[in-house]
């Protein structure tokens, strides 16, 4: 870890922690000399490791073979229209100057009447403000609805061609002035579009609007799907200050955020009462792009928020309201451009970050980009998508209090008290408070089984970072979740942590987990399950959900660490132990891969495991593969000789790594005769085939690892 990483981690968590696994990359000299490793990452954990419980930390270090193989290296604005007269005069000016407008199509405006006149003039491609402009003057070239506040580029008169075919590429340049729409909004319609579409850019302005019944300052939703898909809106260097409205609403329209854009949005409520009522979103769109090098900050809250009941979205069981950004299209993606920074802040309960209804959607954080989210309690999922790609040296940093409102998370059980909602049932997915919904939720969409195969993945490229730190929260939810409440047939879930990448998961969850033997619906299940609330049964000793969880008994699950820099899986609550990884599919595999040259390990991991009430243990390994059982037996190793897709016995959690069908290759610093490798129940005899001069005589390290290591509840 760099010194910056150390400072961040020291500042992040200074509470006594437990249940931790961490991995870290180390220096070559530390391995080849066989010294005990004390890394920057270990120092970074010093404030917590003294009293830590349930942590595993892996640090990667380089191993230098005695003989290394050889490596080969080789607007023009000179003629500006000054629109200061009436709309009729403006139209005449445009007609008389068509020759000029071919090369000079900029209108300077100082009032709302001239602004709207230029807006509907298809010969104008740029509108420059020379003054602050407000719709409160009541003068407009648009049709005005006194009831709704709509200012529409629309006419019901078939003989009126004022608004016909006016869509075009248009930049509205505020030149550091303000556009204040009050409780009005500007709406576009299909009649605006013919061969051209709206590509609208708002730039260099302060944008204000308030209380316009949930519309947005520029409203595209009255246009058809095709008209929206081929249009776009860009906010570039915009300071938006909004009250009880949304920045943008166009379910099939791409939205682009650029420059230094600041969005402060205090949202309002949709509908009346509580049942079925929801709240607005900051942005509703088809796709979202933050341009390269942009710096965008969204602060989205609902000042009058009161938790509403279940309101599902067709095709996805996350709510369609209460999102900073909601992608309502079936195929929209989120792209954070190279070296951009996108920050989302909220202090409102249940406010989510970036969410998509499309199972095939991808959030891409391109090389060098940063995503920072600071979210409150409730079902405040930060990222809800089909896939997540984190580019080279890019980062996602989430600080959250997500607790899913501490509700029960399974089928109703006799004697259980379900908090706040009678609809919180069926494997924790039909309600937004269900335990499948985590700060990062991937492929967590529906019960419906896909007709064709689906793959949902998190891919962390070289040098990338994902950090999720949750404070003390009464919940049992994961920090990273894959899968829905179904058995997930035809679905593959993968997470790959690439070379030099950092994965830092620290969780202060302390929710109560209780065992039960039957549902009220008559379904039997003797394994501990995720249920909160007063029950006659006693609490179990571990969390069924891991910090990383892949749900669904028929899924194919894979978690791979390919030479990462640092991996920290840590529960920081001081009262309970807990699962760190849960893969419950038919096939479940975890791989820790180091680098090698001619089959000689050139890197190894310092594995630090801290257990409840015990001293930390440290091992050094080069490679590791583990397999585990299906469903609720997923918190146990698959026994040696056993094939995948098997339900294990209820005492399976007693299986050790040394009883499993996994494999481990110890580091040269901790390997020797008959102690260097385990594979599917067999300890390799003799010395390693190629030692490279680095192996040392050791008898206890492999046995200690096989007896004590696991991904669930170190003990």
For each residue, the residues with C-beta under 8 A, 3 or more apart:
1: 5 6 9 24 39 40 41 44 502 565 566
2: 5 6 40
3: 6 7 40
4: 7 8
5: 1 2 8 9 40 41 44 502 566
6: 1 2 3 9 10 40 41 43 44
7: 3 4 10 11
8: 4 5 11 12 467
9: 1 5 6 12 13 41 44 45 504
10: 6 7 14 44 47
11: 7 8 14
12: 8 9 469 506
13: 9 17 47 48 469 506 508 572
14: 10 11 47 48
15: 48 508 572 574
16: 48 51 52 53 572 574
17: 13 20 48 49 51 52 53 54 55 506 570 571 572 573 574
18: 52 53 54 55 571 572 573 574 576 577 578 610 612
19: 53 54 55 570 571 576 577 578 580 610 612 713 714
20: 17 49 52 53 54 55 56 57 568 569 570 571 580 608 609 610
21: 55 56 57 58 567 568 569 570 580 607 608 609 711 714
22: 41 45 55 56 57 58 59 566 567 568 569 570 607 608
23: 56 57 58 59 60 561 564 566 567 568 592 605 606 607
24: 1 39 41 42 57 58 59 60 61 565 566 567 605 606
25: 59 60 61 62 500 563 564 565 566 603 605
26: 30 31 37 39 59 60 61 62 604 606
27: 30 31 61 62
28: 31 32 61 62 63 64
29: 32 33 35
30: 26 27 33 35 37 61
31: 26 27 28 34 37 61 62 63 64 604 620 667 668 669 694
32: 28 29 63 64 668 669 694
33: 29 30
34: 31 669 696
35: 29 30
36: 618
37: 26 30 31 42 59 61 606 618 620
38: 42 43
39: 1 24 26 42 43 59 606
40: 1 2 3 5 6 43 44
41: 1 5 6 9 22 24 44 45 57 59 566 568
42: 24 37 38 39 45 46 49 57 59 608
43: 6 38 39 40 46
44: 1 5 6 9 10 40 41
45: 9 22 41 42 48 49 52 55 57 568
46: 42 43 49 50
47: 10 13 14 50
48: 13 14 15 16 17 45 51 52 570 572
49: 17 20 42 45 46 52 55 608 610 616
50: 46 47
51: 16 17 48 574
52: 16 17 18 20 45 48 49 55 570 610 616
53: 16 17 18 19 20 571 574 577 610 611 612 613
54: 17 18 19 20 570 571 577 578 580 610 611 612 713 714
55: 17 18 19 20 21 22 45 49 52 568 569 570 571 608 609 610 616 714
56: 20 21 22 23 569 580 607 608 609 610 711 714
57: 20 21 22 23 24 41 42 45 566 567 568 569 570 606 607 608 609
58: 21 22 23 24 561 564 566 567 592 605 606 607 608
59: 22 23 24 25 26 37 39 41 42 566 605 606 608
60: 23 24 25 26 563 564 565 566 594 603 604 605 606
61: 24 25 26 27 28 30 31 37 603 604 605 606 620
62: 25 26 27 28 31 602 603
63: 28 31 32 600 601 602 603 604 622 667 668 692 694
64: 28 31 32 68 602 694
65: 68 597 598 600 602 692 693 694
66: 692 693 694
67: 692 693
68: 64 65 597
69: 597 598
70:
71:
72:
73:
74:
75: 106 126
76: 103 104
77: 80 104 106 128
78: 104
79: 100 103 104
80: 77 104 106 107 108 128
81: 90 93 94 97 101 104 105 106 107 108 124
82: 107 108
83: 90 93 107 108 109 114 117 118
84: 109 110 114
85: 89 90 93 114
86: 89 90 113 117
87: 90 91 113 114 116 117 141
88: 91 92
89: 85 86 92 93
90: 81 83 85 86 87 93 94 107 114 117 118 121
91: 87 88 94 95 117 121
92: 88 89 95 96
93: 81 83 85 89 90 96 97
94: 81 90 91 97 98 101 121 123 124
95: 91 92 98
96: 92 93
97: 81 93 94 100 101
98: 94 95 101 102 123
99: 102
100: 79 97 103 104
101: 81 94 97 98 104 105 123 124
102: 98 99 105
103: 76 79 100
104: 76 77 78 79 80 81 100 101
105: 81 101 102 123 124 125 126
106: 75 77 80 81 124 125 126 127 128
107: 80 81 82 83 90 114 118 121 124 126 127 128
108: 80 81 82 83 128 129 130
109: 83 84 114 115 117 118 127 128 129 130 133
110: 84 114 129 130 131 133
111: 114 115 131 133 137 139
112: 115 116 133 134 135 137 139 140
113: 86 87 116 117 137 139 140 141
114: 83 84 85 87 90 107 109 110 111 117 118
115: 109 111 112 118 119 127 129 133 179
116: 87 112 113 119 120 140 141 142 151 186
117: 83 86 87 90 91 109 113 114 120 121 141
118: 83 90 107 109 114 115 121 124 127
119: 115 116 124 127 141 142 153 170 172 186
120: 116 117 141 142 153 162 163 166
121: 90 91 94 107 117 118 124 166
122: 165 166 167 168
123: 94 98 101 105
124: 81 94 101 105 106 107 118 119 121 127 170
125: 105 106 168 169 170 171
126: 75 105 106 107 170 171 172 173
127: 106 107 109 115 118 119 124 170 171 172 173
128: 77 80 106 107 108 109 173 175
129: 108 109 110 115 132 133 172 173 174 175 177 179 205
130: 108 109 110 175 177
131: 110 111 177
132: 129 177 178 179 180
133: 109 110 111 112 115 129 177 178 179 180
134: 112 137 178 179 180 181 182
135: 112 138 140 151 180 181 182 184
136: 180 182
137: 111 112 113 134
138: 135 144
139: 111 112 113
140: 112 113 116 135 144 151
141: 87 113 116 117 119 120
142: 116 119 120 151 152 153 186
143: 150 151 152 153 154 155
144: 138 140 150 151
145: 148 149 150 151 152
146: 149
147:
148: 145 212 213 215
149: 145 146 182 183 184 185 212 213 215
150: 143 144 145 184 185 187 215 219
151: 116 135 140 142 143 144 145 184 185 186 187
152: 142 143 145 186 187 188 189 222
153: 119 120 142 143 163 166 186 187 188 189 192
154: 143 163 187 188 189 191 192 222
155: 143 160 162 163 191
156:
157: 160
158:
159:
160: 155 157 163
161: 164
162: 120 155
163: 120 153 154 155 160 166 189 191 192
164: 161 191 192 194
165: 122 191 192 193 194 195 196
166: 120 121 122 153 163 192
167: 122 188 192 193 194 196 197 198 227 231
168: 122 125 196 198 199
169: 125 196 199
170: 119 124 125 126 127 198 199 200 201
171: 125 126 127 201 203
172: 119 126 127 129 179 200 201 202 203 205
173: 126 127 128 129 203 204 205
174: 129 177 178 179 202 203 204 205 206
175: 128 129 130 204 205
176: 204 205
177: 129 130 131 132 133 174 205 206
178: 132 133 134 174 205 206 207 208
179: 115 129 132 133 134 172 174 202 205 206 207 208 217
180: 132 133 134 135 136 208 209
181: 134 135 184 185 186 207 208 209 212 217
182: 134 135 136 149 208 209 210
183: 149 209 210 211 212
184: 135 149 150 151 181 209 212
185: 149 150 151 181 209 212 215 216 217 218 219 245
186: 116 119 142 151 152 153 181 217 218 219
187: 150 151 152 153 154 215 219 222
188: 152 153 154 167 192 198 218 219 220 222 223
189: 152 153 154 163 192 222 223
190: 193 222 223 224 227
191: 154 155 163 164 165
192: 153 154 163 164 165 166 167 188 189 198 223
193: 165 167 190 196 197 198 223 227 231
194: 164 165 167
195: 165
196: 165 167 168 169 193
197: 167 193 227 230 231
198: 167 168 170 188 192 193 220 223 231 232 233
199: 168 169 170 231 232 234
200: 170 172 218 231 232 233 234
201: 170 171 172 233 234 236
202: 172 174 179 205 207 218 233 234 235 236 238
203: 171 172 173 174 234 235 236 237 238 258 259
204: 173 174 175 176 236 237 238
205: 129 172 173 174 175 176 177 178 179 202 237 238 239
206: 174 177 178 179 238 239 240 241
207: 178 179 181 202 217 235 238 239 240 241 242
208: 178 179 180 181 182 240 241 242
209: 180 181 182 183 184 185 212 216 217 242 243 245
210: 182 183 242 243 244 245
211: 183 243 244 245 268
212: 148 149 181 183 184 185 209 215 216 217 244 245
213: 148 149
214: 245 246 249 268 270 280
215: 148 149 150 185 187 212 219 221 245 246 249
216: 185 209 212 219 245 246 247 248 249 250 284
217: 179 181 185 186 207 209 212 242 245 247 248
218: 185 186 188 200 202 233 248
219: 150 185 186 187 188 215 216 222 249 250
220: 188 198 223 228 231 233 248 249 250 253
221: 215 228 249 250 251
222: 152 154 187 188 189 190 219
223: 188 189 190 192 193 198 220 227 228 231 250
224: 190 227 228
225: 228 229 252
226: 229 230
227: 167 190 193 197 223 224 230 231
228: 220 221 223 224 225 231 250 251 252 253 286
229: 225 226 252 253 254 286
230: 197 226 227
231: 167 193 197 198 199 200 220 223 227 228 250 253 254
232: 198 199 200 253 254 255 256
233: 198 200 201 202 218 220 248 250 253 254 255 256
234: 199 200 201 202 203 255 256 257 258
235: 202 203 207 238 240 247 248 255 256 257 258 261 263
236: 201 202 203 204 256 258 259 261
237: 203 204 205 258 259 260 261
238: 202 203 204 205 206 207 235 259 261 262 263
239: 205 206 207 261 262
240: 206 207 208 235 247 261 262 263 264 265
241: 206 207 208 264
242: 207 208 209 210 217 245 246 247 263 264 265 266
243: 209 210 211 266 268
244: 210 211 212 266 267 268 280
245: 185 209 210 211 212 214 215 216 217 242 265 267 268 280
246: 214 215 216 242 249 265 267 280 281 282 283 284
247: 216 217 235 240 242 263 265 282 283
248: 216 217 218 220 233 235 253 255 283 284 285
249: 214 215 216 219 220 221 246 284
250: 216 219 220 221 223 228 231 233 253 255 284 285 286
251: 221 228 284 285 286 328 329
252: 225 228 229 286 328 329
253: 220 228 229 231 232 233 248 250 285 286
254: 229 231 232 233 285 286 287 288 289 332
255: 232 233 234 235 248 250 283 285 286 287 288 289
256: 232 233 234 235 236 288 289 290 291
257: 234 235 261 288 289 290 291 294 296 342
258: 203 234 235 236 237 261 290 291 294 296
259: 203 236 237 238 291 294 295
260: 237 294 295 296
261: 235 236 237 238 239 240 257 258 294 295 296 297
262: 238 239 240 296 297
263: 235 238 240 242 247 282 296 297 298 299 300
264: 240 241 242 299
265: 240 242 245 246 247 282 298 299 300 301
266: 242 243 244 301 302 303
267: 244 245 246 279 280 281 282 300 301 302
268: 211 214 243 244 245 279 280 302 304
269: 277 278 279 280 302 304 305
270: 214 277 278 279 280 321
271: 276 277 278
272: 277
273: 276 277
274: 277 306 308 309
275: 308 309
276: 271 273 308 309 311
277: 269 270 271 272 273 274 308 311
278: 269 270 271 308 311 319 320 321 322
279: 267 268 269 270 302 305 308 321 322
280: 214 244 245 246 267 268 269 270 302 321
281: 246 267 284 320 321 322 323 324 325 326
282: 246 247 263 265 267 298 300 323 324 325
283: 246 247 248 255 288 324 325 326
284: 216 246 248 249 250 251 281 326 328
285: 248 250 251 253 254 255 288 325 326 327 328 329 332
286: 228 229 250 251 252 253 254 255 327 328 329 332
287: 254 255 327 329 332 333 334 335
288: 254 255 256 257 283 285 325 327 332 333 334 335 354
289: 254 255 256 257 334 335 337
290: 256 257 258 294 296 335 336 337 340 342 369
291: 256 257 258 259 294 337 340
292: 337 338 339 340 366
293: 337 338 339 340
294: 257 258 259 260 261 290 291 337 340 341 342
295: 259 260 261 340 341
296: 257 258 260 261 262 263 290 340 341 342 343
297: 261 262 263 343 344 345
298: 263 265 282 324 325 342 343 344 345
299: 263 264 265 344 345 346
300: 263 265 267 282 324 344 345 346 348 351
301: 265 266 267 305 346 347 348 351
302: 266 267 268 269 279 280 305 322 348 351
303: 266 348
304: 268 269
305: 269 279 301 302 348 349 350 351
306: 274
307: 349 350 378 405 420
308: 274 275 276 277 278 279 311
309: 274 275 276 421 423
310: 421 423 424 430 431 432
311: 276 277 278 308 319 320 321
312: 316 317 319 430
313: 316 317 318 319 320 357
314:
315: 330 357 359 445 446
316: 312 313 357 359 445 446
317: 312 313 429 430 431 432 434 444 445 446 484
318: 313 352 355 357 381 384 432 437 441 444
319: 278 311 312 313 322 323 352 379 432
320: 278 281 311 313 323 326 328 357
321: 270 278 279 280 281 311 326
322: 278 279 281 302 319 348 350 351 352
323: 281 282 319 320 326 351 352 353 354 355
324: 281 282 283 298 300 344 346 351 352 353 354
325: 281 282 283 285 288 298 334 353 354 355
326: 281 283 284 285 320 321 323 355 356 357
327: 285 286 287 288 332 333 334 355 356 357 358 361
328: 251 252 284 285 286 320 332 357
329: 251 252 285 286 287 332 357 358
330: 315 357 358 360
331: 358 360 361
332: 254 285 286 287 288 327 328 329 356 358 361
333: 287 288 327 356 361 362 363 364
334: 287 288 289 325 327 354 356 361 362 363 364 385
335: 287 288 289 290 363 364 366
336: 290 340 342 363 364 365 366 369 371 394
337: 289 290 291 292 293 294 340 366 369
338: 292 293 366 367 368 369 391
339: 292 293 367 368 369
340: 290 291 292 293 294 295 296 336 337 366 369 370
341: 294 295 296 369 370 371 372
342: 257 290 294 296 298 336 369 370 371 372
343: 296 297 298 371 372 373 374
344: 297 298 299 300 324 353 354 372 373 374 375 382
345: 297 298 299 300 373 374
346: 299 300 301 324 351 353 374 375 376 380
347: 301 376
348: 300 301 302 303 305 322 351 376
349: 305 307 376 377 378 380 405
350: 305 307 322 378 379 380 405 432
351: 300 301 302 305 322 323 324 346 348 375 376 378 380
352: 318 319 322 323 324 355 375 379 380 381 382 384
353: 323 324 325 344 346 373 375 380 381 382 383
354: 288 323 324 325 334 344 363 382 383 384 385
355: 318 323 325 326 327 352 381 383 384 385
356: 326 327 332 333 334 361 363 384 385 386
357: 313 315 316 318 320 326 327 328 329 330 361
358: 327 329 330 331 332 361 386
359: 315 316 386 443 445 446 450 454 456
360: 330 331 386 387 454
361: 327 331 332 333 334 356 357 358 385 386 387
362: 333 334 385 386 387 388 389
363: 333 334 335 336 354 356 383 385 387 388 389
364: 333 334 335 336 389 391
365: 336 369 370 371 388 389 390 391 394 395 396 464
366: 292 335 336 337 338 340 369 391 394
367: 338 339 391 392 393 394 461
368: 338 339 391 392 393 394
369: 290 336 337 338 339 340 341 342 365 366 391 394 395
370: 340 341 342 365 394 395 397
371: 336 341 342 343 365 395 396 397
372: 341 342 343 344 397 398
373: 343 344 345 353 382 396 397 398 399 400
374: 343 344 345 346 399 400
375: 344 346 351 352 353 380 382 398 399 400 401 402 439
376: 346 347 348 349 351 380 400 401
377: 349 380 401 402 403 405 473
378: 307 349 350 351 402 403 404 405 433
379: 319 350 352 402 404 405 432 433 437
380: 346 349 350 351 352 353 375 376 377 400 401 402 439
381: 318 352 353 355 384 402 437 438 439 440 441
382: 344 352 353 354 373 375 398 400 402 439 440 468
383: 353 354 355 363 388 396 398 439 440 441 442
384: 318 352 354 355 356 381 437 441 444
385: 334 354 355 356 361 362 363 388 441 442
386: 356 358 359 360 361 362 442 443 445 456
387: 360 361 362 363 442 443 456 457 458 459
388: 362 363 365 383 385 440 442 457 458 459
389: 362 363 364 365 458 459 461
390: 365 394 395 396 458 459 460 461 464 465 466 501
391: 338 364 365 366 367 368 369 394 461 464
392: 367 368 461 462 463 464
393: 367 368 462 463 464
394: 336 365 366 367 368 369 370 390 391 461 464 465
395: 365 369 370 371 390 464 465 466 467
396: 365 371 373 383 390 440 465 466 467
397: 370 371 372 373 465 467
398: 372 373 375 382 383 439 440 467 468 469
399: 373 374 375 469 470 471
400: 373 374 375 376 380 382 439 468 469 470 471
401: 375 376 377 380 470 471 473
402: 375 377 378 379 380 381 382 438 439 470 473 475 477
403: 377 378 406 473 474 475 477 509 511
404: 378 379 407 409 432 433 434 435 437 475 477
405: 307 349 350 377 378 379 419 420 433
406: 403 419 474 475 511 532
407: 404 418 419 420 421 424 431 433 532
408: 412 413 416 417 418 419 424 531 532 533
409: 404 424 428 433 434 435 476 477 530 531 532
410: 413 425 427 428 435 519 529 530 531
411: 425 426 427 519 520 521 523
412: 408 416 418 425 519 520
413: 408 410 416 516 519 520 531 535
414: 520
415: 534 535 536
416: 408 412 413 531 533 534 535
417: 408 533 534
418: 407 408 412 421 422 424 533
419: 405 406 407 408 533
420: 307 405 407 424 433
421: 309 310 407 418 424 431 433
422: 418
423: 309 310 430 431
424: 310 407 408 409 418 420 421 428 431 433 434
425: 410 411 412 430 431
426: 411 429 430 485
427: 410 411 434 436 485
428: 409 410 424 431 434 435 436 437 485 530
429: 317 426 434 436 437 444 447 484 485
430: 310 312 317 423 425 426 434 485
431: 310 317 407 421 423 424 425 428 434
432: 310 317 318 319 350 379 404 437
433: 378 379 404 405 407 409 420 421 424 437
434: 317 404 409 424 427 428 429 430 431 437 485
435: 404 409 410 428 475 476 477 478 530 545
436: 427 428 429 441 444 477 481 483 484 485 551
437: 318 379 381 384 404 428 429 432 433 434 441 444 477 481
438: 381 402 441 477 478 479 480 481 549
439: 375 380 381 382 383 398 400 402 468 470 479 480
440: 381 382 383 388 396 398 458 466 468 479 480 481
441: 318 381 383 384 385 436 437 438 444 481 482
442: 383 385 386 387 388 456 457 458 480 481 482 493
443: 359 386 387 454 456 482 483 484 491 493
444: 317 318 384 429 436 437 441 481 482 483 484 551
445: 315 316 317 359 386 484
446: 315 316 317 359 484 486
447: 429 484 485 486
448: 486
449: 486 487 488 489 490
450: 359 453 454 489 490 491
451: 490
452: 490
453: 450 490 491 492
454: 359 360 443 450 490 491 492
455: 491 492 493 494
456: 359 386 387 442 443 482 483 491 492 493 494
457: 387 388 442 493 494 495 496
458: 387 388 389 390 440 442 466 480 494 495 496
459: 387 388 389 390 494 495 496 498
460: 390 464 465 466 495 496 497 498 501 503 564
461: 367 389 390 391 392 394 464 498 501
462: 392 393 498 499 500 501
463: 392 393 498 499 500 501 565
464: 365 390 391 392 393 394 395 460 461 498 501 502
465: 390 394 395 396 397 460 501 502 503 504
466: 390 395 396 440 458 460 502 503 504
467: 8 395 396 397 398 502 504 505
468: 382 398 400 439 440 479 480 504 505 506 507
469: 12 13 398 399 400 504 506
470: 399 400 401 402 439 473 479 506 507 508 509
471: 399 400 401 508
472: 508 509 510 573
473: 377 401 402 403 470 508 509 510 511
474: 403 406 509 510 511 512 532
475: 402 403 404 406 435 509 511
476: 409 435 509 511 513 530 532 543 544 545
477: 402 403 404 409 435 436 437 438 481 509 545
478: 435 438 481 545 546 547 548 549 582
479: 438 439 440 468 470 505 507 547 548
480: 438 439 440 442 458 468 495 505 547 548 549
481: 436 437 438 440 441 442 444 477 478 545 549 551
482: 441 442 443 444 456 493 495 549 550 551 555 557
483: 436 443 444 456 486 488 491 493 550 551 552 555
484: 317 429 436 443 444 445 446 447 488 551 552
485: 426 427 428 429 430 434 436 447 551
486: 446 447 448 449 483 489 552
487: 449 552 553 554 555
488: 449 483 484 491 493 551 552 553 554 555 585
489: 449 450 486 554
490: 449 450 451 452 453 454
491: 443 450 453 454 455 456 483 488 552 554 555 556
492: 453 454 455 456 555 556 557 558
493: 442 443 455 456 457 482 483 488 550 552 555 556 557 558 585
494: 455 456 457 458 459 557 558 559 560
495: 457 458 459 460 480 482 548 558 559 560
496: 457 458 459 460 560 562
497: 460 501 503 560 561 562 564 567
498: 459 460 461 462 463 464 501 562 563 564
499: 462 463 562 563 564
500: 25 462 463 563 564 565
501: 390 460 461 462 463 464 465 497 498 564 565
502: 1 5 464 465 466 467 564 565 566 567
503: 460 465 466 497 561 564 566 567 568 569
504: 9 465 466 467 468 469 566 567 568
505: 467 468 479 480 547 548 568 569 570
506: 12 13 17 468 469 470 568 570 571 572
507: 468 470 479 547 570 571 572 573 578
508: 13 15 470 471 472 473 571 572 573
509: 403 470 472 473 474 475 476 477 543 571 573 578
510: 472 473 474 573 575 576
511: 403 406 473 474 475 476 532 543
512: 474 532 533 539
513: 476 528 530 531 532 539 540 542 543 544
514: 528 531 532 533 535 537 538 539 540
515: 528 529 537 538 539 540
516: 413 519 525 529 531 535 537
517: 524 525 526 537
518: 522 523 524 525
519: 410 411 412 413 516 522 523 524 525
520: 411 412 413 414
521: 411
522: 518 519
523: 411 518 519
524: 517 518 519
525: 516 517 518 519 529 632
526: 517 650
527: 544 631 632 633 650
528: 513 514 515 540 542 544 632
529: 410 515 516 525 544 632
530: 409 410 428 435 476 513 543 544 545
531: 408 409 410 413 416 513 514 516 535
532: 406 407 408 409 474 476 511 512 513 514
533: 408 416 417 418 419 512 514
534: 415 416 417
535: 413 415 416 514 516 531
536: 415
537: 514 515 516 517
538: 514 515
539: 512 513 514 515
540: 513 514 515 528
541: 576 577 713
542: 513 528 576 577 578 579 635 712 713
543: 476 509 511 513 530 546 576 578 579
544: 476 513 527 528 529 530 579 582 632 635
545: 435 476 477 478 481 530 549 579 582
546: 478 543 549 579 580 581 582 711 712
547: 478 479 480 505 507 569 570 571 579 580 581
548: 478 479 480 495 505 559 569 580 581 582
549: 438 478 480 481 482 545 546 581 582 583 584
550: 482 483 493 555 557 559 582 583 584 585 588
551: 436 444 481 482 483 484 485 488 555 584
552: 483 484 486 487 488 491 493 555 584 585
553: 487 488 584 585 586 630 631
554: 487 488 489 491 585 586
555: 482 483 487 488 491 492 493 550 551 552 584 585 586 587
556: 491 492 493 585 586 587
557: 482 492 493 494 550 583 584 585 587 588 589
558: 492 493 494 495 589 590 591
559: 494 495 548 550 581 583 589 590 591
560: 494 495 496 497 590 591 593
561: 23 58 497 503 564 567 591 592 593
562: 496 497 498 499 593
563: 25 60 498 499 500 593 594 595 603
564: 23 25 58 60 460 497 498 499 500 501 502 503 561 567
565: 1 24 25 60 463 500 501 502
566: 1 5 22 23 24 25 41 57 58 59 60 502 503 504
567: 21 22 23 24 57 58 497 502 503 504 561 564
568: 20 21 22 23 41 45 55 57 503 504 505 506
569: 20 21 22 55 56 57 503 505 547 548 580 581 711
570: 17 19 20 21 22 48 52 54 55 57 505 506 507 547
571: 17 18 19 20 53 54 55 506 507 508 509 547 576 577 578 580
572: 13 15 16 17 18 48 506 507 508
573: 17 18 472 507 508 509 510 576 578
574: 15 16 17 18 51 53
575: 510
576: 18 19 510 541 542 543 571 573
577: 18 19 53 54 541 542 571 612 713 714 715
578: 18 19 54 507 509 542 543 571 573 713
579: 542 543 544 545 546 547 582 635 711 712 713
580: 19 20 21 54 56 546 547 548 569 571 711 712
581: 546 547 548 549 559 569 590 711 712
582: 478 544 545 546 548 549 550 579 634 635 712
583: 549 550 557 559 588 589 590 628 634
584: 549 550 551 552 553 555 557 588 630 631 632 634
585: 488 493 550 552 553 554 555 556 557 588 630 634
586: 553 554 555 556 630 644 645
587: 555 556 557 644 645
588: 550 557 583 584 585 627 628 629 630 634 638 644
589: 557 558 559 583 625 626 627
590: 558 559 560 581 583 624 625 626 627 628 711
591: 558 559 560 561 623 624 625
592: 23 58 561 605 621 623 624 625
593: 560 561 562 563 623
594: 60 563 601 602 603 604 605 621 622 623
595: 563 601 602 603
596: 599 600 601 602 603 622
597: 65 68 69 600 602
598: 65 69 690
599: 596 689 690
600: 63 65 596 597 690 691 692 694
601: 63 594 595 596 604 622 623 665 667 668
602: 62 63 64 65 594 595 596 597
603: 25 60 61 62 63 563 594 595 596 622
604: 26 31 60 61 63 594 601 620 621 622 667 668 669
605: 23 24 25 58 59 60 61 592 594 620 621 622 624 667
606: 23 24 26 37 39 57 58 59 60 61 618 619 620
607: 21 22 23 56 57 58 618 619 620 621 705 709
608: 20 21 22 42 49 55 56 57 58 59 616 617 618
609: 20 21 55 56 57 616 617 618 619 708 709 714
610: 18 19 20 49 52 53 54 55 56 614 616 617 714
611: 53 54 614 616 617 708 714 715
612: 18 19 53 54 577 713 714 715
613: 53
614: 610 611 617 715
615:
616: 49 52 55 608 609 610 611
617: 608 609 610 611 614 704 708
618: 36 37 606 607 608 609
619: 606 607 609 666 670 701 704 705 709
620: 31 37 61 604 605 606 607 666 667 669 670 701
621: 592 594 604 605 607 624 664 665 666 667 670 705
622: 63 594 596 601 603 604 605 665 666 667 668
623: 591 592 593 594 601 663 664 665
624: 590 591 592 605 621 662 663 664 665
625: 589 590 591 592 662 663 664
626: 589 590 637 657 660 662 711
627: 588 589 590 637 638 644 660 661 662
628: 583 588 590 633 634 635 636 637 638 711
629: 588 633 634 635 636 637 638 646 647 648 652
630: 553 584 585 586 588 633 634 645 646 647 648
631: 527 553 584 634 647
632: 525 527 528 529 544 584 635
633: 527 628 629 630 636 647 648 649 650 652
634: 582 583 584 585 588 628 629 630 631
635: 542 544 579 582 628 629 632 652 653 712 713
636: 628 629 633 648 652 653 654 655 712
637: 626 627 628 629 652 655 656 657 659 660 661 662 710
638: 588 627 628 629 642 644 646 648 660 661 662
639: 642 648 655 659 660 661
640: 659 660 661 680 681
641: 661 680 681
642: 638 639 646 661
643: 646
644: 586 587 588 627 638
645: 586 587 630
646: 629 630 638 642 643
647: 629 630 631 633
648: 629 630 633 636 638 639 652 655
649: 633 652
650: 526 527 633
651: 654
652: 629 633 635 636 637 648 649 655
653: 635 636 712 713
654: 636 651
655: 636 637 639 648 652 659 660
656: 637 659 660 706 707 708 710
657: 626 637 660 662 664 678 705 706 707 708 709 710
658: 678 703 706 707
659: 637 639 640 655 656 681
660: 626 627 637 638 639 640 655 656 657 680 681
661: 627 637 638 639 640 641 642 680 681
662: 624 625 626 627 637 638 657 678 680
663: 623 624 625 677 678 679 680
664: 621 623 624 625 657 677 678 702 705 706
665: 601 621 622 623 624 676 677
666: 619 620 621 622 670 671 675 676 677 698 701 702 705
667: 31 63 601 604 605 620 621 622 670 671
668: 31 32 63 601 604 622 671 691 692 694 695 696
669: 31 32 34 604 620 694 696
670: 619 620 621 666 667 696 698 701 702
671: 666 667 668 675 676 677 688 695 696 698 701 702
672: 675 676 687 695 696 697 698 699
673: 686 687 697
674: 683 684 685 686
675: 666 671 672 683 698 699 700 701 702 703
676: 665 666 671 672 684 687 688 695 702
677: 663 664 665 666 671 683 684 688 702
678: 657 658 662 663 664 682 683 684 702 706
679: 663 682 684
680: 640 641 660 661 662 663
681: 640 641 659 660 661
682: 678 679
683: 674 675 677 678 702
684: 674 676 677 678 679
685: 674
686: 673 674
687: 672 673 676 691 695
688: 671 676 677 691 695
689: 599
690: 598 599 600
691: 600 668 687 688 694 695
692: 63 65 66 67 600 668 695
693: 65 66 67
694: 31 32 63 64 65 66 600 668 669 691
695: 668 671 672 676 687 688 691 692
696: 34 668 669 670 671 672
697: 672 673
698: 666 670 671 672 675 701 702
699: 672 675 703
700: 675 703 704
701: 619 620 666 670 671 675 698 704 705
702: 664 666 670 671 675 676 677 678 683 698 705 706
703: 658 675 699 700 706 707
704: 617 619 700 701 707 708
705: 607 619 621 657 664 666 701 702 708 709
706: 656 657 658 664 678 702 703 709
707: 656 657 658 703 704
708: 609 611 617 656 657 704 705 714
709: 607 609 619 657 705 706 714
710: 637 656 657 713 714
711: 21 56 546 569 579 580 581 590 626 628
712: 542 546 579 580 581 582 635 636 653
713: 19 54 541 542 577 578 579 612 635 653 710
714: 19 21 54 55 56 577 609 610 611 612 708 709 710
715: 577 611 612 614
